[in-house]
Amino acid sequence: MSNRTGSRRQKAAEDGERSLIGPPSGHAGESVRDQDASTTPFFVYLLAFFSALGGFLFGYDTGVVSGAMLLLKKEMHLSALWQELLVSSTVGAAALSALSGGFLNGWLGRRICILIASFIFCGGGIVMAVALSKVVLLVGRITVGLGIGIASMTVPVYIAEVSPPHLRGQLVTINSLFITGGQFIASVVDGAFSYLSHDGWRYMLGLSILPAVLQFFGFIFLPESPRWLLQKGRSQEARQVLDRIRGGQNIEEEYDTIRTSIEEEENETGSGGVVILRILSYGPTRRALIVGCGLQMFQQLSGINTVMYYSATILQMAGVREDKQAIWLAAATSATNFVFTLVGVWLVERVGRRKLTLGSLLGTGLSLTLLAVGFLLSAQHSPPVTLHPVDFHNSTCRLYGSCEPCMLDPDCGFCYLENDAGVFNSSCVPVSPASTDSAAWGRCSNRTEESFSPYWAYNYCPTSYSWVVLLGLILYLASFAPGMGTMPWTVNSEIYPLWARSTGNACSAGVNWIFNVLVSLTFLHVAEYLTYYGAFFLYAGLVVLGLLFVLCCLPETKGLQLEEIENLFARRLCSCGDLPASDDRHVHYIRQSSDYRPAHYGAVDSDCAIAYITLR
Ligand SMILES: O[C@H]1[C@H](O)[C@@H](O)[C@H](O)[C@@H](O)[C@H]1O
């Protein structure tokens, strides 16, 4: 270990001992984070806003497609395969570009990557708005996917690198707020343009050009991250940018910390070679990568995108049968996601990342269990099939005795009448090959709006337990959004040292997108094999695993400078069980060991994660 490293760590340990006696006193060389806390220049908020437009586009482009698809499938006569392609191609392209975004970020810098992403968003938006064929539409969807991938990994990193430590969590979490905000606005736009009988989808898909243009022109005038500049040896520019974003405050301490940390990192890990191999072969970064990727994996395994996707069906079960009504109620679902993300922004610097994530996982697991119980009750009280029309094609649909198995067969739907006493005159019949909106033949093949025309339920069953499912859905979003919806992005933006930050974020964002595709593509098959309640019980079980993972592996990063956070991963990930818990971040523990000293920079307000400064 270099002398410098030793002395910095020695100083950290001494600071730790000082803080055992009491809170730091305000002498001249006091921590930069205390100075920043009193005045935060407006410029930092401006940077965060323009960067988070990337999050908005991520949310808008992933959210808008469901409403656009309702119109597209009619106007372009899309088969189920093409619908699937238009939805998943974007997410697949995002996975690929997020993975390659690490290299671009390290090479070209954060600013240029954000400019590239907004340029790609504009291009993709224009292609989709003018598309005359489904192939061109597919090209547009892949293009915006490439933009989403780059934005999803670059924006949190950029915001984290320009923010002062006391605001970093909040500002990075604003990016997540913009993601769910984008999804909400997309659903409102879907609702508004669903009334256009022709070409409504062009406006839905093309409107994303506006925020993309705004971001592009904004970023022409905004600066590069000072940390990236320093890493590239452009120290004069770095100093100027830091000065600008700190609004003339004293930047010397922060500047020195960044520079020293870059030098130390180079001494400890070298500067050549393939970054991912260096990350994997160096303990602290390997552990950070496991935490970062694990969080992103569990975010998607909690089933957020199937819940969002399935919300329309859940609402249909609750008795909403009109397409337009379902679109507006889906907007209410994404509004709930958005509002509770706001709660996350408010809580992140108050309770810290770790507690927020743990609480969120607990609530998510419980509400998934409630959702599963709701589906179980609906299945157990599934209405019987009372009519058995002659089926000349001998389809499997004639074999089912109640709605539940009929609904789980993708080739069949439930056709029924309903009055105050419940469902009557019901049959299970094949779905039309042209559209899942009607049956292939019989009463539900050409439905009218007349009061005596039967209802057609595809993919759901009428039930009186829909309120349990609806309650589960609301509780799910309320617990998922503030913690699991936001923290994986926030934590990833801060846990890697500078040399590993681009690659670490690229890998974890890639994991997020890969699991996003996996979970949403397998959902219907999982539901077919395990039934809906089985699928939601499965997600609840995965959330329990996520809870154990976070409990043992996620340290608290609240309030620390980015350069201090790598110390949290200097030792094994988990120290649960052998240290007392405390809520007071000014209480530090002394571990009687020749190897460790109490850490001033430690995550002392968490239950089990304590950073140790190694004094070797
Ligand atoms: O953090 C976001 C957010 O929670 C979105 O609602 C979800 O669609 C994304 O997959 C996720 O990464």
The ligand as a MOL file (V3000), in Angstrom:
LIG
                    3D

  0  0  0     0  0            999 V3000
M  V30 BEGIN CTAB
M  V30 COUNTS 12 12 0 0 0
M  V30 BEGIN ATOM
M  V30 1 O -36.8980 1.9040 -11.4150 0
M  V30 2 C -37.7400 1.6880 -12.5030 0
M  V30 3 C -39.1800 1.9800 -12.1440 0
M  V30 4 O -39.5300 1.3440 -10.9880 0
M  V30 5 C -40.1220 1.6340 -13.2600 0
M  V30 6 O -41.4680 1.7980 -12.8380 0
M  V30 7 C -39.9190 0.2500 -13.8420 0
M  V30 8 O -40.7420 0.0980 -14.9570 0
M  V30 9 C -38.4750 0.0100 -14.2160 0
M  V30 10 O -38.2840 -1.2950 -14.6850 0
M  V30 11 C -37.5610 0.2840 -13.0420 0
M  V30 12 O -36.2200 0.0610 -13.4070 0
M  V30 END ATOM
M  V30 BEGIN BOND
M  V30 1 1 1 2
M  V30 2 1 2 3
M  V30 3 1 2 11
M  V30 4 1 3 4
M  V30 5 1 3 5
M  V30 6 1 5 6
M  V30 7 1 5 7
M  V30 8 1 7 8
M  V30 9 1 7 9
M  V30 10 1 9 10
M  V30 11 1 9 11
M  V30 12 1 11 12
M  V30 END BOND
M  V30 END CTAB
M  END
